[in-house]
Structures are given as C-alpha cells and as structure tokens.
Amino acid sequence: MGSKKRSWSHKLSRHYLRAAERMIKVFRIINITFLLGSTAIILVLVSLFTPLFSRAVIYVFDHLSLPAIPATDMGSTPSAYVVLGGGLTNDNNNQIILNGYSLNRIRTAAIAYHDLPLPIIISGAEAPWMSQWLIEHGIDEPISENASMNTCENARFTAKRVPLYHVYLVTDNYHMARARRQFALNGIHSTPINAPLPVPLDWMEPAQNLSHSRRAVYEIAAYLRDVLRPQLDCRLADEVSIQQLLTPRGNAVKTFDQ
C-alpha cells in the first residue's frame, strides 16, 4: 500500500514538474516576444525622426505594381506634363497663395519644361494660382483642369479634359505611387517627375524628418484606402461638365492632397 502511494506521489510530482517546465517555456517565449516587439516599436519610433523611415516607404512605393495599361500606350512618348495641385494657404495679408507643396511642384514642372517644352496641364482647385505662376515665369498657355478636389478626381478629370496616353506626372515622391495608380486606372501611363517637399530630409534635423514621416504615413493610409475601399467623394467624369473643368473654383481652398 505504501509503495503504491509513493508511486502515485512520484507520478504526480513529475506531472507538476513537467507543467512547471512548460509554463517556464511559455513565459520565456512571451518575454522574448515582448522584448523583440518593444525593440521593434522603439526602432520604428526612432526612425520617424531620421530619414530611414521615409526612405523605406519611398522604396516600397517605387516597387508597387500599377494597373494594366495597353502596351501601345506604355511604349508611347510622353506628350505633356501633368502637375497635381498640393494645396493652397494664406499669406500675412490673408490672400490665397500656393502652399509649399504646390509651389515646389510647379517649379519642378517649369524646370522640366525648359529642358523639354511640352504642354503643361495643371489639375486641381489650385490651377488658377499655378497657371498664374507659370505665366509670371515666362511659360504661357498652361492647360487648366479646375474641378478636381482629390487625387482620384485629378486622374478622372484630366483624362476628360485632354486625350492623353502617356504623360510626365509631377507630384512629390510620397504621393507619386497613389497618383500613378489613379492615372493608370483611367488609361493614362505616367513617367514620374518627383518634386521635393518644402523641407528636405536631414540627419541633423529631426523635426524635418518627422514631417516627411508624417507625409509617408498619410500616403500609406491613403493608398490602402484607395485599394481596399475607394473614397466616396470621387465624382465620376460624367458628373462634371467640360465648362466646370474650365471654370476656376474662386476662393475654394484645398489645404492638402487627398
């Protein structure tokens, strides 16, 4: 009888030992996972204040595939520059002016134009101000599409405004992947010309790097939205007349790309 009790007690103790060993392994795995996860989060947060995060996002964006376009269109030569508005702001006198995004994009288009003169098409509510900037800098007769208020409408309304197959697309490099995707969906192949952001990346300027990181995060979210659940405020081309595309939107102010 005593031997049976000792045997049962020995089995029970071995069972508890094995259970304890399993619990120790589980806690070790949890601890390692927590340490790795915490380290990854810290590294990502730190990278937001350096050029690393932004450059990684741009690298991924540059390698995303585009919707299929007829091979004949892809093989054609770009016939125009399409410049996407990046927003408006107010100066010290409360006058509406181009913000840093729009200003850099139109400057980039002007530089490209002087190297290779092609028609310049400006898309967005910013068009009157961007057109005026071009005229003031010696580039006459830009083509305006004034009705669009977001990237989806930029593509749809530009395609309606002018028959195009292949264009040089001018916007910033964070916005470029999403913009090219929208233009491809509307049958327009694009060759990117990246405009700089208002402030450059700089290892010694964390605040400037963070502004790039915010821009990158915004575009990641917007790109995923466009793919998974396209925005409802993108009007169809048939909902807008040619006259609306030609007519400036007055004091309508768009403060940032959508």
N, C-alpha and C positions, 0 to 999 in steps of 0.2 A: 504493500500500500504506500509506504514511504517513498519507495523508488518511483512509483507512478507519479506521485505528487512532485517529486524533484524533476522528473522528465517533463511534466506539464509546465512547471515553472520555468524550466530551461527553454522550452519552445516559446513560451510567452515572452521571455526576456529577449530572445533572438528576434522575435517579431517586432517588438518595440525598438530594438536597436536598428533593424532594417528601416523601420518607419522614420526613425530619427535621422538616419543617413540620407534618406530620400528628401526629408524636409530641409536638411542642410544643403543638399544639392540645389533644391528649388530656390532657397534663399540666396545661394551663390549666383544662380542664373539671374534672379531678379536684381541683385546688387550689380552684377556686370552690365545688365541691360540698362539699369538706371544710370550707371557711370558713363556708358557709351552714349546714351541718349542725351544726358546732361552735357557731355563734351561736345556732341554734335550741335546742340542748340546754342551753346556758348560760341562755338566756332562760326555758326551762321550769323549770330548777332554781331560778333566782332567783324565779320566780313562785310556787313552792311555799311560799316564806316571806312571801308577800304575799297579800292577798285575791283577786288576779287569777285564779289557777288554780281555786280553789274556785268563784268566781262563774261562770267559764266553764263548768265542769262542771254546775253547777245550771241554767244557761241551756239547755244541751243536754238535760239530763234533763227540764226543763219542756216541751220541744217534741217529746218522743218520743211516737209514737202508741201507743194502747192496743189490746188485742184487742177485736174487735167485741162489743158488748153490745146486746140488744134495745132499740130506740128508746124503747119504753114505759118501760123501767127507767131509761134515761138522763134521761127527762123527769120522773120522779117526784121528790118532795121527800125529802131525807134523813130517815130515820126513827130514826137512832141515831148515837152516837159510837162508833167502834171505835178503841181505844187499843192500840197494839202495844208489848209489853214490850221494853225495850232492855238488859236485863241486871241482875244483882244483884252486890253486893260485900259485904265485911265491914267492920264498924266497928272501933274500937280495942278493943272488948271481944269481938271475934270473933263478933259477932252479924250475921246476914244482914240487909242493908238494900238499899233501892233504890240503884242507881248513878245517876250524873248524867244519863244518857240517859233512864232510866225516870222519874226524878223530874221532869225537865222536861216529859216527855210527859204525865204525869198532871196536872201543874199546868196545862198548856195546855188539857187536856180540861176541867178544873174551871172555868177562866175562860170557855170556850165554853159550858159548861153553865149558868153563871149568866146568860149573855146569852140563851140559848135552851135551856130544860130539855128534854132528850131522854134516853132510856135510854143508859147508858154500858156498853159491852161491853169487857172487858179480855181481851186474848188473849196467852197465853204463860205460862211457868212462874212469871213474876213476879206473876201475877194476885192471889194472896193478899195480898202486900205492898202492891200498888197499890190493891186494894179497901179494905184497912185504912186507907190514907192518905186515900182519899175519905171513908170513914165518919168518920174523925177530923176532917175538914174540913166536916162537915155534909151530905155527899151520900150518902144511904142507898141500899141495894139495888142496887149495881152488879152486872152480869151477868158471870160469870167463865167463861172457857174456859182450862182449866189445862194441857192436854196438849201444846200445840204447843211445839216447840223451835227452829223456824226460820221464816222468812217464808212459805215455801210452806205449811207446816202452819198458820200463823196464818190464812191465807185459807181453806184447806180445812176446818179445824175450826170456824172462826167460821161459815162457811156451813152447817155441820151443826148447830151449837149453836142458831142462831136463823135463821128465814127472813128474809132481807134482800135488798133490791133496790138500795137507794141509801143510802150512809152517809157521814158525815163521818169521814175517816180521819186519825188523829193519829199522826204519827211525825216524825222530823227530815227536812229537805228533801233530804238526800243519799239517804236510804233510800226516800223517797216514790215515786219512779218505779218502782222494783222492786216495792214493796209494792202499788201501784195495779195494776200488771200482773198480779200474782198474784191479786188480788181479782177483776179483770176475767175472768181465766181461769176463775174459779169463779162467774161470773154476777153479781157484785156491782159496781155502779157506785160510784165514790167521788169525793167532793169533798175536796180536801186541806186539812188544817189543820196547818201546819208548826210543830213545836216546836223551840226553839233548842237548840244544842249546849251542853254545860256551860261552854265558854268562847266568847266572841264573836270574830268577825273584827275585827282592829285593825291598821291600817297600822304602828303603833308597837310591835306585839307579834309578832315573827317566830315565836316558839315556839307561840303560839296559832294563828297562821295555818297553821303546819305541821301541827298536829293536825287542822285542817279538811281540809288537802290529803291527809293520810293517810286520813281518812274518805272523801274523794271517790275516791281511788284504789281503796280497798277496794270501794266500791259500783260503780265501773266494772267491776272484775273480776267481782264477784258478778252484776251484770246480764248481762254477756256469758256467764257460765257458765249462768245460767238460760235464756238464749235458745238457746245452742249445745249445751249438754249439761246438761240439768236434773239437779239433785242427786239422788243415790240415797237419801239419808236422809230424804226427804219421804214420810211414810206416807200411804196412801190413807185417805179418810174412813171407809171400811168396816172398816178395820183397828182403829179406835178406837171404843169404846162411848160412849154418852152419859154413863154413870157415870164413865168415865175423864175425860171433858171437865169433869165437875163436881167431880172429886176433886183437891184440891191435891197437888202433887208433893213435899210435905215439904221436905227440905233440898236438893233438886236445884237446882244453881246454873248458870245460863246467864250467861256473862260478857259476851257481846256479841251483836248481831244476826247472824243467818246468813241 
